[in-house]
Amino acid sequence: MQDINTTITQNFQDNIAYFEKEHPKVFEQLAALDNAIEKGYYQRKV
């Protein structure tokens, strides 16, 4: 049985790969948002 964190991480990576292949515009937007969050240009909303 897989650890729940491993399962969640794999699911996330599979979803990102799907967007990259099937919906490149959405993937670009997700990548831009991730980059903006990492650089502090955009605050995460929790």
PDB file of N, CA, C, O and CB in Angstrom:
ATOM      1  N   MET A   1       0.844  -1.189   0.000  1.00  0.00           N
ATOM      2  CA  MET A   1       0.000   0.000   0.000  1.00  0.00           C
ATOM      3  C   MET A   1       0.887   1.249   0.000  1.00  0.00           C
ATOM      4  O   MET A   1       1.854   1.339   0.756  1.00  0.00           O
ATOM      5  CB  MET A   1      -0.959   0.000   1.229  1.00  0.00           C
ATOM      6  N   GLN A   2       0.542   2.200  -0.854  1.00  0.00           N
ATOM      7  CA  GLN A   2       1.330   3.425  -0.957  1.00  0.00           C
ATOM      8  C   GLN A   2       0.990   4.412   0.152  1.00  0.00           C
ATOM      9  O   GLN A   2      -0.137   4.473   0.643  1.00  0.00           O
ATOM     10  CB  GLN A   2       1.111   4.076  -2.311  1.00  0.00           C
ATOM     11  N   ASP A   3       1.983   5.162   0.519  1.00  0.00           N
ATOM     12  CA  ASP A   3       1.809   6.262   1.457  1.00  0.00           C
ATOM     13  C   ASP A   3       0.897   7.307   0.803  1.00  0.00           C
ATOM     14  O   ASP A   3       1.005   7.547  -0.399  1.00  0.00           O
ATOM     15  CB  ASP A   3       3.194   6.887   1.864  1.00  0.00           C
ATOM     16  N   ILE A   4       0.021   7.918   1.559  1.00  0.00           N
ATOM     17  CA  ILE A   4      -0.927   8.890   1.025  1.00  0.00           C
ATOM     18  C   ILE A   4      -0.202  10.075   0.375  1.00  0.00           C
ATOM     19  O   ILE A   4      -0.663  10.596  -0.640  1.00  0.00           O
ATOM     20  CB  ILE A   4      -1.858   9.386   2.138  1.00  0.00           C
ATOM     21  N   ASN A   5       0.923  10.503   0.948  1.00  0.00           N
ATOM     22  CA  ASN A   5       1.676  11.610   0.368  1.00  0.00           C
ATOM     23  C   ASN A   5       2.236  11.243  -1.003  1.00  0.00           C
ATOM     24  O   ASN A   5       2.254  12.073  -1.912  1.00  0.00           O
ATOM     25  CB  ASN A   5       2.810  12.025   1.303  1.00  0.00           C
ATOM     26  N   THR A   6       2.688  10.016  -1.149  1.00  0.00           N
ATOM     27  CA  THR A   6       3.191   9.542  -2.441  1.00  0.00           C
ATOM     28  C   THR A   6       2.062   9.526  -3.463  1.00  0.00           C
ATOM     29  O   THR A   6       2.257   9.936  -4.607  1.00  0.00           O
ATOM     30  CB  THR A   6       3.816   8.131  -2.306  1.00  0.00           C
ATOM     31  N   THR A   7       0.895   9.062  -3.065  1.00  0.00           N
ATOM     32  CA  THR A   7      -0.261   9.002  -3.954  1.00  0.00           C
ATOM     33  C   THR A   7      -0.681  10.398  -4.398  1.00  0.00           C
ATOM     34  O   THR A   7      -0.946  10.628  -5.578  1.00  0.00           O
ATOM     35  CB  THR A   7      -1.429   8.294  -3.264  1.00  0.00           C
ATOM     36  N   ILE A   8      -0.741  11.312  -3.464  1.00  0.00           N
ATOM     37  CA  ILE A   8      -1.141  12.691  -3.774  1.00  0.00           C
ATOM     38  C   ILE A   8      -0.121  13.346  -4.698  1.00  0.00           C
ATOM     39  O   ILE A   8      -0.499  14.013  -5.661  1.00  0.00           O
ATOM     40  CB  ILE A   8      -1.295  13.520  -2.478  1.00  0.00           C
ATOM     41  N   THR A   9       1.157  13.164  -4.417  1.00  0.00           N
ATOM     42  CA  THR A   9       2.208  13.746  -5.252  1.00  0.00           C
ATOM     43  C   THR A   9       2.149  13.188  -6.666  1.00  0.00           C
ATOM     44  O   THR A   9       2.273  13.940  -7.633  1.00  0.00           O
ATOM     45  CB  THR A   9       3.588  13.482  -4.639  1.00  0.00           C
ATOM     46  N   GLN A  10       1.962  11.886  -6.798  1.00  0.00           N
ATOM     47  CA  GLN A  10       1.883  11.267  -8.119  1.00  0.00           C
ATOM     48  C   GLN A  10       0.662  11.769  -8.884  1.00  0.00           C
ATOM     49  O   GLN A  10       0.737  12.032 -10.084  1.00  0.00           O
ATOM     50  CB  GLN A  10       1.837   9.741  -7.992  1.00  0.00           C
ATOM     51  N   ASN A  11      -0.459  11.898  -8.182  1.00  0.00           N
ATOM     52  CA  ASN A  11      -1.683  12.413  -8.806  1.00  0.00           C
ATOM     53  C   ASN A  11      -1.459  13.836  -9.319  1.00  0.00           C
ATOM     54  O   ASN A  11      -1.862  14.162 -10.435  1.00  0.00           O
ATOM     55  CB  ASN A  11      -2.863  12.384  -7.802  1.00  0.00           C
ATOM     56  N   PHE A  12      -0.828  14.672  -8.521  1.00  0.00           N
ATOM     57  CA  PHE A  12      -0.533  16.049  -8.919  1.00  0.00           C
ATOM     58  C   PHE A  12       0.359  16.072 -10.158  1.00  0.00           C
ATOM     59  O   PHE A  12       0.088  16.809 -11.107  1.00  0.00           O
ATOM     60  CB  PHE A  12       0.142  16.812  -7.764  1.00  0.00           C
ATOM     61  N   GLN A  13       1.409  15.277 -10.151  1.00  0.00           N
ATOM     62  CA  GLN A  13       2.323  15.227 -11.290  1.00  0.00           C
ATOM     63  C   GLN A  13       1.624  14.718 -12.547  1.00  0.00           C
ATOM     64  O   GLN A  13       1.874  15.223 -13.642  1.00  0.00           O
ATOM     65  CB  GLN A  13       3.521  14.342 -10.966  1.00  0.00           C
ATOM     66  N   ASP A  14       0.761  13.732 -12.399  1.00  0.00           N
ATOM     67  CA  ASP A  14      -0.014  13.224 -13.538  1.00  0.00           C
ATOM     68  C   ASP A  14      -0.923  14.315 -14.100  1.00  0.00           C
ATOM     69  O   ASP A  14      -1.048  14.458 -15.316  1.00  0.00           O
ATOM     70  CB  ASP A  14      -0.853  11.997 -13.119  1.00  0.00           C
ATOM     71  N   ASN A  15      -1.553  15.080 -13.216  1.00  0.00           N
ATOM     72  CA  ASN A  15      -2.433  16.164 -13.660  1.00  0.00           C
ATOM     73  C   ASN A  15      -1.660  17.250 -14.399  1.00  0.00           C
ATOM     74  O   ASN A  15      -2.118  17.748 -15.428  1.00  0.00           O
ATOM     75  CB  ASN A  15      -3.166  16.771 -12.468  1.00  0.00           C
ATOM     76  N   ILE A  16      -0.501  17.615 -13.885  1.00  0.00           N
ATOM     77  CA  ILE A  16       0.324  18.631 -14.545  1.00  0.00           C
ATOM     78  C   ILE A  16       0.761  18.135 -15.920  1.00  0.00           C
ATOM     79  O   ILE A  16       0.734  18.897 -16.887  1.00  0.00           O
ATOM     80  CB  ILE A  16       1.562  18.984 -13.679  1.00  0.00           C
ATOM     81  N   ALA A  17       1.161  16.879 -16.021  1.00  0.00           N
ATOM     82  CA  ALA A  17       1.564  16.307 -17.310  1.00  0.00           C
ATOM     83  C   ALA A  17       0.399  16.308 -18.290  1.00  0.00           C
ATOM     84  O   ALA A  17       0.591  16.559 -19.480  1.00  0.00           O
ATOM     85  CB  ALA A  17       2.096  14.877 -17.125  1.00  0.00           C
ATOM     86  N   TYR A  18      -0.805  16.029 -17.803  1.00  0.00           N
ATOM     87  CA  TYR A  18      -1.994  16.053 -18.653  1.00  0.00           C
ATOM     88  C   TYR A  18      -2.218  17.461 -19.215  1.00  0.00           C
ATOM     89  O   TYR A  18      -2.430  17.626 -20.416  1.00  0.00           O
ATOM     90  CB  TYR A  18      -3.239  15.584 -17.859  1.00  0.00           C
ATOM     91  N   PHE A  19      -2.169  18.467 -18.347  1.00  0.00           N
ATOM     92  CA  PHE A  19      -2.362  19.837 -18.812  1.00  0.00           C
ATOM     93  C   PHE A  19      -1.272  20.237 -19.805  1.00  0.00           C
ATOM     94  O   PHE A  19      -1.556  20.896 -20.805  1.00  0.00           O
ATOM     95  CB  PHE A  19      -2.377  20.805 -17.625  1.00  0.00           C
ATOM     96  N   GLU A  20      -0.037  19.844 -19.535  1.00  0.00           N
ATOM     97  CA  GLU A  20       1.065  20.196 -20.432  1.00  0.00           C
ATOM     98  C   GLU A  20       0.845  19.614 -21.834  1.00  0.00           C
ATOM     99  O   GLU A  20       1.150  20.259 -22.838  1.00  0.00           O
ATOM    100  CB  GLU A  20       2.401  19.696 -19.854  1.00  0.00           C
ATOM    101  N   LYS A  21       0.317  18.401 -21.887  1.00  0.00           N
ATOM    102  CA  LYS A  21       0.114  17.730 -23.172  1.00  0.00           C
ATOM    103  C   LYS A  21      -1.185  18.152 -23.859  1.00  0.00           C
ATOM    104  O   LYS A  21      -1.185  18.451 -25.054  1.00  0.00           O
ATOM    105  CB  LYS A  21       0.116  16.230 -22.974  1.00  0.00           C
ATOM    106  N   GLU A  22      -2.272  18.178 -23.124  1.00  0.00           N
ATOM    107  CA  GLU A  22      -3.598  18.367 -23.712  1.00  0.00           C
ATOM    108  C   GLU A  22      -4.086  19.819 -23.736  1.00  0.00           C
ATOM    109  O   GLU A  22      -4.891  20.197 -24.587  1.00  0.00           O
ATOM    110  CB  GLU A  22      -4.582  17.540 -22.965  1.00  0.00           C
ATOM    111  N   HIS A  23      -3.599  20.615 -22.805  1.00  0.00           N
ATOM    112  CA  HIS A  23      -4.055  22.013 -22.684  1.00  0.00           C
ATOM    113  C   HIS A  23      -2.845  22.914 -22.398  1.00  0.00           C
ATOM    114  O   HIS A  23      -2.692  23.414 -21.284  1.00  0.00           O
ATOM    115  CB  HIS A  23      -5.136  22.157 -21.544  1.00  0.00           C
ATOM    116  N   PRO A  24      -1.990  23.118 -23.406  1.00  0.00           N
ATOM    117  CA  PRO A  24      -0.756  23.869 -23.161  1.00  0.00           C
ATOM    118  C   PRO A  24      -0.970  25.297 -22.671  1.00  0.00           C
ATOM    119  O   PRO A  24      -0.153  25.804 -21.903  1.00  0.00           O
ATOM    120  CB  PRO A  24       0.051  23.906 -24.407  1.00  0.00           C
ATOM    121  N   LYS A  25      -2.036  25.955 -23.089  1.00  0.00           N
ATOM    122  CA  LYS A  25      -2.296  27.333 -22.621  1.00  0.00           C
ATOM    123  C   LYS A  25      -2.574  27.345 -21.114  1.00  0.00           C
ATOM    124  O   LYS A  25      -2.070  28.204 -20.390  1.00  0.00           O
ATOM    125  CB  LYS A  25      -3.502  27.956 -23.392  1.00  0.00           C
ATOM    126  N   VAL A  26      -3.375  26.391 -20.652  1.00  0.00           N
ATOM    127  CA  VAL A  26      -3.673  26.293 -19.217  1.00  0.00           C
ATOM    128  C   VAL A  26      -2.393  25.959 -18.453  1.00  0.00           C
ATOM    129  O   VAL A  26      -2.140  26.508 -17.381  1.00  0.00           O
ATOM    130  CB  VAL A  26      -4.771  25.214 -18.947  1.00  0.00           C
ATOM    131  N   PHE A  27      -1.594  25.059 -19.010  1.00  0.00           N
ATOM    132  CA  PHE A  27      -0.328  24.699 -18.378  1.00  0.00           C
ATOM    133  C   PHE A  27       0.568  25.928 -18.228  1.00  0.00           C
ATOM    134  O   PHE A  27       1.181  26.125 -17.179  1.00  0.00           O
ATOM    135  CB  PHE A  27       0.390  23.611 -19.194  1.00  0.00           C
ATOM    136  N   GLU A  28       0.645  26.754 -19.276  1.00  0.00           N
ATOM    137  CA  GLU A  28       1.455  27.969 -19.209  1.00  0.00           C
ATOM    138  C   GLU A  28       0.957  28.908 -18.116  1.00  0.00           C
ATOM    139  O   GLU A  28       1.756  29.524 -17.411  1.00  0.00           O
ATOM    140  CB  GLU A  28       1.447  28.686 -20.558  1.00  0.00           C
ATOM    141  N   GLN A  29      -0.358  29.016 -17.978  1.00  0.00           N
ATOM    142  CA  GLN A  29      -0.926  29.874 -16.940  1.00  0.00           C
ATOM    143  C   GLN A  29      -0.615  29.327 -15.548  1.00  0.00           C
ATOM    144  O   GLN A  29      -0.297  30.091 -14.637  1.00  0.00           O
ATOM    145  CB  GLN A  29      -2.443  30.010 -17.129  1.00  0.00           C
ATOM    146  N   LEU A  30      -0.707  28.015 -15.382  1.00  0.00           N
ATOM    147  CA  LEU A  30      -0.378  27.394 -14.095  1.00  0.00           C
ATOM    148  C   LEU A  30       1.097  27.597 -13.760  1.00  0.00           C
ATOM    149  O   LEU A  30       1.444  27.896 -12.617  1.00  0.00           O
ATOM    150  CB  LEU A  30      -0.715  25.889 -14.118  1.00  0.00           C
ATOM    151  N   ALA A  31       1.954  27.437 -14.749  1.00  0.00           N
ATOM    152  CA  ALA A  31       3.389  27.633 -14.538  1.00  0.00           C
ATOM    153  C   ALA A  31       3.688  29.088 -14.173  1.00  0.00           C
ATOM    154  O   ALA A  31       4.517  29.354 -13.303  1.00  0.00           O
ATOM    155  CB  ALA A  31       4.180  27.226 -15.797  1.00  0.00           C
ATOM    156  N   ALA A  32       3.015  30.022 -14.834  1.00  0.00           N
ATOM    157  CA  ALA A  32       3.216  31.441 -14.530  1.00  0.00           C
ATOM    158  C   ALA A  32       2.753  31.763 -13.108  1.00  0.00           C
ATOM    159  O   ALA A  32       3.425  32.502 -12.388  1.00  0.00           O
ATOM    160  CB  ALA A  32       2.461  32.322 -15.546  1.00  0.00           C
ATOM    161  N   LEU A  33       1.618  31.215 -12.706  1.00  0.00           N
ATOM    162  CA  LEU A  33       1.128  31.435 -11.339  1.00  0.00           C
ATOM    163  C   LEU A  33       2.096  30.852 -10.322  1.00  0.00           C
ATOM    164  O   LEU A  33       2.398  31.494  -9.316  1.00  0.00           O
ATOM    165  CB  LEU A  33      -0.267  30.813 -11.154  1.00  0.00           C
ATOM    166  N   ASP A  34       2.583  29.647 -10.573  1.00  0.00           N
ATOM    167  CA  ASP A  34       3.545  29.016  -9.669  1.00  0.00           C
ATOM    168  C   ASP A  34       4.798  29.873  -9.540  1.00  0.00           C
ATOM    169  O   ASP A  34       5.321  30.061  -8.441  1.00  0.00           O
ATOM    170  CB  ASP A  34       3.913  27.605 -10.168  1.00  0.00           C
ATOM    171  N   ASN A  35       5.274  30.388 -10.660  1.00  0.00           N
ATOM    172  CA  ASN A  35       6.456  31.240 -10.666  1.00  0.00           C
ATOM    173  C   ASN A  35       6.207  32.536  -9.891  1.00  0.00           C
ATOM    174  O   ASN A  35       7.067  32.977  -9.128  1.00  0.00           O
ATOM    175  CB  ASN A  35       6.872  31.557 -12.105  1.00  0.00           C
ATOM    176  N   ALA A  36       5.039  33.144 -10.084  1.00  0.00           N
ATOM    177  CA  ALA A  36       4.699  34.381  -9.378  1.00  0.00           C
ATOM    178  C   ALA A  36       4.623  34.150  -7.873  1.00  0.00           C
ATOM    179  O   ALA A  36       5.046  35.001  -7.091  1.00  0.00           O
ATOM    180  CB  ALA A  36       3.368  34.943  -9.891  1.00  0.00           C
ATOM    181  N   ILE A  37       4.094  33.022  -7.469  1.00  0.00           N
ATOM    182  CA  ILE A  37       4.012  32.703  -6.036  1.00  0.00           C
ATOM    183  C   ILE A  37       5.414  32.508  -5.467  1.00  0.00           C
ATOM    184  O   ILE A  37       5.733  33.019  -4.394  1.00  0.00           O
ATOM    185  CB  ILE A  37       3.151  31.428  -5.799  1.00  0.00           C
ATOM    186  N   GLU A  38       6.252  31.761  -6.196  1.00  0.00           N
ATOM    187  CA  GLU A  38       7.618  31.511  -5.723  1.00  0.00           C
ATOM    188  C   GLU A  38       8.426  32.798  -5.565  1.00  0.00           C
ATOM    189  O   GLU A  38       9.220  32.920  -4.633  1.00  0.00           O
ATOM    190  CB  GLU A  38       8.335  30.577  -6.682  1.00  0.00           C
ATOM    191  N   LYS A  39       8.227  33.758  -6.472  1.00  0.00           N
ATOM    192  CA  LYS A  39       8.993  35.008  -6.433  1.00  0.00           C
ATOM    193  C   LYS A  39       8.357  36.050  -5.515  1.00  0.00           C
ATOM    194  O   LYS A  39       8.916  37.130  -5.322  1.00  0.00           O
ATOM    195  CB  LYS A  39       9.128  35.578  -7.835  1.00  0.00           C
ATOM    196  N   GLY A  40       7.194  35.732  -4.951  1.00  0.00           N
ATOM    197  CA  GLY A  40       6.550  36.652  -4.018  1.00  0.00           C
ATOM    198  C   GLY A  40       5.718  37.739  -4.668  1.00  0.00           C
ATOM    199  O   GLY A  40       5.287  38.677  -3.998  1.00  0.00           O
ATOM    200  N   TYR A  41       5.488  37.621  -5.971  1.00  0.00           N
ATOM    201  CA  TYR A  41       4.661  38.614  -6.667  1.00  0.00           C
ATOM    202  C   TYR A  41       3.176  38.432  -6.375  1.00  0.00           C
ATOM    203  O   TYR A  41       2.378  39.354  -6.544  1.00  0.00           O
ATOM    204  CB  TYR A  41       4.900  38.535  -8.167  1.00  0.00           C
ATOM    205  N   TYR A  42       2.827  37.252  -5.945  1.00  0.00           N
ATOM    206  CA  TYR A  42       1.421  36.917  -5.699  1.00  0.00           C
ATOM    207  C   TYR A  42       1.360  36.129  -4.403  1.00  0.00           C
ATOM    208  O   TYR A  42       2.119  35.179  -4.213  1.00  0.00           O
ATOM    209  CB  TYR A  42       0.794  36.100  -6.893  1.00  0.00           C
ATOM    210  N   GLN A  43       0.465  36.516  -3.519  1.00  0.00           N
ATOM    211  CA  GLN A  43       0.327  35.835  -2.247  1.00  0.00           C
ATOM    212  C   GLN A  43      -0.636  34.656  -2.376  1.00  0.00           C
ATOM    213  O   GLN A  43      -1.682  34.755  -3.019  1.00  0.00           O
ATOM    214  CB  GLN A  43      -0.156  36.810  -1.168  1.00  0.00           C
ATOM    215  N   ARG A  44      -0.267  33.561  -1.762  1.00  0.00           N
ATOM    216  CA  ARG A  44      -1.165  32.412  -1.737  1.00  0.00           C
ATOM    217  C   ARG A  44      -2.411  32.771  -0.952  1.00  0.00           C
ATOM    218  O   ARG A  44      -2.359  33.521   0.022  1.00  0.00           O
ATOM    219  CB  ARG A  44      -0.471  31.172  -1.124  1.00  0.00           C
ATOM    220  N   LYS A  45      -3.530  32.223  -1.396  1.00  0.00           N
ATOM    221  CA  LYS A  45      -4.791  32.430  -0.682  1.00  0.00           C
ATOM    222  C   LYS A  45      -5.151  31.108  -0.016  1.00  0.00           C
ATOM    223  O   LYS A  45      -5.273  30.072  -0.669  1.00  0.00           O
ATOM    224  CB  LYS A  45      -5.942  32.923  -1.650  1.00  0.00           C
ATOM    225  N   VAL A  46      -5.315  31.173   1.277  1.00  0.00           N
ATOM    226  CA  VAL A  46      -5.641  29.953   2.048  1.00  0.00           C
ATOM    227  C   VAL A  46      -6.961  30.090   2.729  1.00  0.00           C
ATOM    228  O   VAL A  46      -7.398  29.170   3.420  1.00  0.00           O
ATOM    229  CB  VAL A  46      -4.566  29.649   3.082  1.00  0.00           C
TER     230      VAL A  46
END
